[in-house]
Each structure stands twice: as C-alpha cells, then as structure tokens.
Amino acid sequence: MTEEWCVDMEMQNANMTSVKGPDGQMLTLADLPSPGISRWVTRRKAEVVAAVSGGLLSRKAACERYNLTDEEYEGWEKLYSRHGIKGLRTTRLQKYRR
C-alpha cells in the first residue's frame, strides 16, 4: 500500500464509518473484500460499488486497493445501477450489455 492511499483511507474513515450495502445491511471497511482478491463474485463487486457510491471509499482508492482499471470499475457501476446485483454476473454480461 502506498502512503498516499493510507492517508486517503484515514481521512475517509474519519468522515464515514459505514454505508448501506447491497443487501441492506450496514457495510464498513472491515466488511469489504480483502485487497488482492482474485475471485470476484457478484456480492463482492456489489459491496465495492456500494462502498464507493456511499462515500465509504473513493473510486480512486477502490481501484488502487483492488487493482481495477477505471473502465472495469465503471462497468461494474453501470451494470449494478441498471440491473442490480444480477447485472454483475459474468455469465450474464451478453444479456445486459445489449
């Protein structure tokens, strides 16, 4: 982790401690997937999108933490906003991207 990322996280923690997660439960930084995750199931993607949209984590911090490109995160965000958690299924991408 970079020093800049850690400072960014500390500032965010001071401002926001939890947000509503995709299942309606409160979501904290401790509830988010671990950095370095290699298997992205729909629930984990939705948790990251909810954390960013709720202000728990900045988009930049999320992309750095999870080694995501802006385009990859943006795709998750669009699919989640249009189709909900089911839109994040990799097996359904062709259906939802039309």
N, C-alpha and C positions, 0 to 999 in steps of 0.2 A: 504494500500500500504506500502511496505517496504521501508526503507530509501535507500537501495541499488537500488531498482527499480527506485525510483525518481531520484537518481543521474545518473543512466544509461539513463533515459529519457532526462534529461537535457543535457547530453553530446551529445546524438543523435540529439536533437533539434538544437544544435549549429552547427552541421555538415550538416544536411539535413532538409529542411523545407517542401519539397513536392516531390512527385513521381507521375508517370503516373498511374492512377487507371485502373481497369478492363474495364471501359467504355471509356477510352481515356482521361478523364478529370484529372486535377491535384488533387492529394489526399494529405491532410495534416493530422496531428494527430487529429485535431479537427473534421475531416470528418470520422474518424474511428468509429466503433461501440463502445458504452459505455462499460466499464468494467462491468462484472456481467450480460451481456446479456444472456438471457435464450433461445431465439428462433433464431437459426442460419439459415437464408435463404441464398440462393446461393450468392447473391450480397454481403452480409456481409462477408462470408467466402472468397470470391474473393478479397475483399478490404484488409483483413488481409494478405492474401498471397502476394498481390501486394505491400503492405507496407513493408513486410519483404524482399521480393526479390529486392525491390528498395532501401533498406537501410534506410528507414524511421524509422523502428523498428527492433530490433534484434529478432531472433527466440525465444531466452530465454525470452525476455521482453514480446513478444506476448503471449507465453504460460503462463507466470505468470499473465499478465493482464487479459487474458480471461479464465484462469483456464483450459488450454488444456494440454493434455499429449503430449510428443514428437511424439508418434505414431499417435495420432489424427491429429496433425498439418502436419506431414509428409504425411499422407493420402490425406489431402486437397491439399497439394503442388503437389503431383504426379498426382492426378486426374485433377487438374487445368492445369498443364503443358501438359498433354496428350490430354485432351478433352475440355479445355476451361471452361467457367463458367457452361456450361451444365453438365459437369462431376461432379460438386459439388452437384447436386440434389440428395437427399437421396432416392428418388423414382427410380433413375436410377442406383444405385450402382451395382446391379447384372449385368446389361448390361456392364458397364465399367470395372468391376473388373475381367472379364474373361481373 
